[in-house]
Amino acid sequence: MNNDEVRKRVDELSRNPNNSREEEQELMEKLSFLIDADKDYRAAEYLGGIYYEKRMYDQALKYYELAESYGSKWAWNGLGYIWYYGRTGQVDYEKAFRYFSKMVEDGNYGSDFDRMEARLKIADMYKNGYYVEKNWNKYVQMIEELYEEVKDNYDTPRPEVFTRLAYIRTKQGRTEEAVELYLDAKRELAERVSHNRFFGDLNRINWLENDLYKLIEFDQNNFDLYDLYYLLKEEHTVSFMIGSEKHEIESKKNGEEMKIRLDDKWYRNINDFFSQAVIDDYIIEAYYWDIEDFKIII
């Protein structure tokens, strides 16, 4: 294949959300080819993102840094996340702040989504006092400004903004507004994950569930798939329907964790369940809108 043919094949593979392992490996190999052949920064960005989602952070860092050296600016967000969370074993808030700030300040590159994500992380740094002096009022101001920009624009990180504003509204005693923001964020995250299972979004739903049920009572007669993050903290067995098929989920104490069973397969904990569980070769999250009749058996 020549370079143009490789790019065409990369486009084909990247458009398919259900690539096999062999196809995923082919995609990674072809991206690596483009990086070596053309110093293609977009290929390096893409490959870094794949490794990030696989939690192979040393490789993600390598390709994000390579992408930046080839002229990428989008890689700034990836690098910011790596240093903010210490993904390779070392937290460096100064580097994180610098990369996120570059993303925000270069207004001629990247999407609004990219820049807004960077603004959110800078806001978090003011909230927590990471590298910068802790400043709650500045944090609130930044989130309120972002909310005005995203509330009517779905091509933005609305759930990430909504959950932060919900936390602020909770602090302000505006509980009803907080609940509505959490529920809106949950619906959008559920839609996002149904198309692309990403551990970061699943973590957001988990945190959201915990915060939501500090504000409202859990309704045992009306709950959904992601409410299992909350319900299965205790030992329970629940059933649900997908079409005419009945399925069962059980949580059982296993040391300090709750192991989870879906039908006849066990998962080490709730996070493994949501990151690995499949029904008929499709991730369980893809059935979010089709699951019906959740019932608590025990």
N, C-alpha and C positions, 0 to 999 in steps of 0.2 A: 504494500500500500504506500502511496505517496502521502504527503502531509495533508493535502486536501481531503483525500479519502479517509484518513484517520480522523480528521475533524468531523466529517460527515457521520462516521460511525459513533464518535463520542456524542454527537447530537442525538442520534437514534437511541443510544443507551441511556442518556441522561433524561430523556422524556418518558422513559418507562419506570413507573414507581414500583414495579414488581419484578425487577431483574433477579435472575437466579444467581447463585454464588459464582458460577462460572462467568456469567455476564458481568457481574460486579468486578470480578478479577480482571476481566478483559478491559473494562472501563478504566480501571486504575493503571493497567499496563499501557494503555494508549495515551492516557494523560501524562504518564512518565515519559513516554516517547516524545510527546510534543514539548515537554519541558527541556529534555536533552537536545532535541533537534533545533528548536526555535527560541529557547528561553522564553517560552510562552507564559506570561504571568497569570493569565486567566486559568490556564491548566494547573498552575501551581496553587492558585487560590482554591480551585475546585478540589484538588487532591488533598490539600490541607484540611478542607472542610470535611471530606470523607473520613480522614483519619481522626478528626475531632469527634465526629459522631460515633466512631468506633471506640472512642476514649483511648486512642493510641496517641497520647499527647506529645511525646517526643517527636514523632513523625509529623504531627500537625504543626508543631513549632518550626521544624525544619522547613516545611514547604511554605508556611506563611512568611517566614523570613526570606526564603528564596523569592517568593512572589514580590515582596516589598523591594528586594534588591533589583528586580527586573522592571520596577516601575509601578507596581500595584499600590493602590491606596485603600482599596476595600480590605486588604489584609490587615489594616490597622485595627479593625474591630476584633478580628480573630486573635491577634497578638494581645490586644487589651484584655480579652477574656482569659487567655492563658495566664497572664501575669496577675490579674485580679484574683483569680481563684487558685493560683499556685498549682496549675494543672501538671506541671513537670516536677513538682516537689518544692518549689520555692515561690512564695508570694512576693511580688514587687509592685506595690501600689504606685510608686513614682512612675515606673514604666507604663503601668496600666493607664494612669491619668494622662500621660503624655500621648499614648496611642489613641485613646478615646478623644482627647482634645484635637488631635490632628484630623480625625474623622469629622468632627463637628466643624472645624474651622475651614476645611476645604469644601466650600459650598458648591463647587462646580463638578464634584465627583460623587458617585454613589447615589443611591436612592434616598428619598426621605426616610424610608424605613431604616436604612443603615445609620443615618445621622441621628435619628430619634433614639435608636438603641444606644448609641454612644452617649447621647444626652442623659438617658436614663441611668447609665452606669456612673456618669459624673455626679448626677443628683444623689445616687446611693452613697457615693464617697463623701459628699457633704453631710449626709444623714449620719453616717457611721464614723466620720472623722478619719477616713483612710487617706493618708498623705496630706490632705487639706484639713484645716481646722473644722471641727464639727459645727454645723450650722443648720439647725432644724428649720428655721424660717426660710433660708435659701432653698432647702430641699422642697418645702411645701410650695414655694413660688415656682420652682422649676417644674414640678409635677402638675400644678394648676395650669401653667402655660402649655405644657404638652397636651393636657386633656383638651383644652380648647382647640388644639390643632388636629387631634385624632378623633374626636367624638363623632364626627360625621364622615370620616374617611377610613374606609375599611382596609385600604392598602397601607396600613401603618401598624406598629406594635400596640394596637389597642388593648389587648388583654394585659400586657405588661404595665401599661399606664393605668388601666382601670384597677388592677389589684393594689397598686401603690396608693392611688387616690382613695380606695376603699379603706386602707389602713389609716390614712389621714382622717377620713370622715369618722372612723371609729374613735379615734383619739379626740375628735371634736364633739363626740356625742351624737352624731348624725347617723344613727344606726340604720334606718330604713334606706338611706342613700347608699350606705356601705354594702348592705345586702344586695341591692340591685346591681351595683357595680361588680360584686363578686359573681353573681349569677350570669351577668352579661359576659364577663371574662371567661367563665367556665364554658359557656356555649361556644364561644369562638375558639378557645383552645381545643375543645373536643372536635370541632370541625377540622382544625389544623392537624391534629394528631391522627385523625382518621385517614388522612392522605399521606402523612409522613411521620412515622413514629420517631420522635426525637426525645432523648432522655431529659433534655432541658425543659421541654414543654410538659412532660409528665411530672417532673419535679414541681413545676409551677402549679399544676392542678393539685398535687398532694398538699402543698403549702396552703393553697387557696381553701381546700376542704377543711383543713385544720382551723383556719381563721374564720371561715363561714359559720362553722358549728359552735363557735364561741358566742355567736350572735343570735342564732336561731336554734330551735329544737329539731333534732333529727326525727323525720317522719318515717317510721318503720313500714308504713303502708304505701309510701310513695317515694322511691329513690331510684337512682340510676347507676350505671356502671362505675362512674368515678366516685360515687358515694361509698364504694367499697373501700377506698382509702381510709375512710373514717370508721365504717362499720366493722371492718375486719381487724381492727386493733384488738378486738376481743374475739373469743371463740364463737363462731357462728357457722351455720350452713344455710345457704340461700340457693334458690332455684330461679331459672329464668327461661324464657322461650325465644328462639329465633325461628320464625315461621312456625312449622309444626314440630320442631325439634326441641326437646327439653334438655337443659344442661344444669349442672350443679357445681357450686363453688363452696369450699369449706376452708375455714381458718382454724389452725390448731397450734397451741403453744409449743414452741420448740426452743428451749433455753430462754434467751431474752428476746427472741423473735417469734413472729407468727408465720409458720409455713402455710402455704396456700395450695389447695387442690382444685384443679379444674377438671371435672369428670374423673378420669382415671390417672391424671398426671399431677405430680406434686412439684411445687416451686419453693425455693428456699425462703423467700419472703415476698411481701407485697410488691416491692420494686422489681424483683425478678419476674413476678407474675405479669406485671404490666409491660415489661420489656421483652418478654419471651412468649407469652401465651398465644396460641393460634387455634382457630377452629376451621377445619376443612382447608388448611393451608393459607388462611387469611388471618392477619393479626386481629386480635379480639377488638381492638379499638375501631377497626373498620366497620364493626357491627353496631356502633354506638346508637345510631338512629333506628336500628332494626330490632334491638333487644326490647322485649316486652315482658310484662307480668313478673317482675321481680317479687319473690316472696321469701320471707325468713322462715326456714323450717325449724331451726334450733337457735 
